[in-house]
Amino acid sequence: QVWVRIGRMKIVVTGASGLLGRALVQQLKEGGHEVVGTGLTRVKKGGLVSLDLEDEQAIKRLLSSEKPDIVVHAAAERRPEECDANPDKTKRINVDATAAVAAAAHQNKAWLVYVSTEYVFDGERPPYAEGDAKNPPNLYGKTKSEGEEAAAQATGGDCAVLRVPVLYGPLEKIAESSVTALAKLVFPRTKEGTKADHWQIRHPTHVGDVSKAILGLCDARGKQGKAVKGIFHYSSPQS
């Protein structure tokens, strides 16, 4: 069976209240698609649908009811300190929920776009190609790597994995982005100074650009069907 939908599509976005999710919902709507955004703690803003990703039955009910053409799974626990403090919950969100979303999407004939991270690589030999061996340096990267595998297994490989770097964009709070969170280290200045590493080379990328890339994937899938799948990398060329 070939799933092809030309023109306007119905797209469910998980994590729609987050930094990337907010921009993505707007971009997909501007692209002419019907969008159902989900969230948990911030659903009252922007008319989102409440969805607890730790509730597999709730995921099944939502996708069975909405019958989307595409599901973009952007929700994740990405905060390193939270990942380390709550490893079991991190696995439930980044791995188990991904498997549940992917399986429910596949069961309802919806294509899955899974938003992953550059942290599936250890950073020792950049730049990385999509097929390079993974070696996550932390729990966040490990669970996102396992999420990639769960998504592929649940969909029989008929999905897209989009790996992105550190993101920035319009904020609800300064800690939403690792880029702007650096301001907390710099201001206010103290006589003692602030300790921070100087060896990481990152490629901060705007959420608007990533959203356009995801829109492009969705539109390409709608026009070309199963020819569009696999692993993709997207980031700003500037470090």
C-alpha angles and dihedrals in degrees: 000000000000116000108209126159118176119203125353114028135183111240128187115206120196117203089030093154093060133092095271096030095060093052091044095053090051093047094049091049091049087051089062100258132130108244131199110191122197133198141149117217100022103040097121091071113076099005098277127169116245113242127170105207090200088065107080093186091053089053091051092048094049097050093041089052099042097040094201126191091221136019119203108198104203099148117109145139099252103160108108094209092052091047092053094043095048109027095161093052090045090055091048092053102037101035114015095040091047090054090049094048092046093048094047091047092051092046090054093046093250122141116236128224109190116198109216136167145248086240089086082083126063094225095235097120111024145206098059129204122215093256098048119121114268124232111169114208097205144021093268092056092043094054092045089051089051088047089057090053092046091052093049093047095048093049099038088245093302096126141083124247113199115194114201135178130230109320136213136179143115108354138211089191133007094244092060091090128044086218097060093034086073087073088073088061094049103040130088095029119219134197089247092056126215129281117227135150119257100192104075116100110198134174106221110205129196117244090227091062093047089049090054089051091052091047088052091052092049093048091046090052090050091054103034103030120201093001085082111073141097137072122328133183123209129177144133113274090225123087 
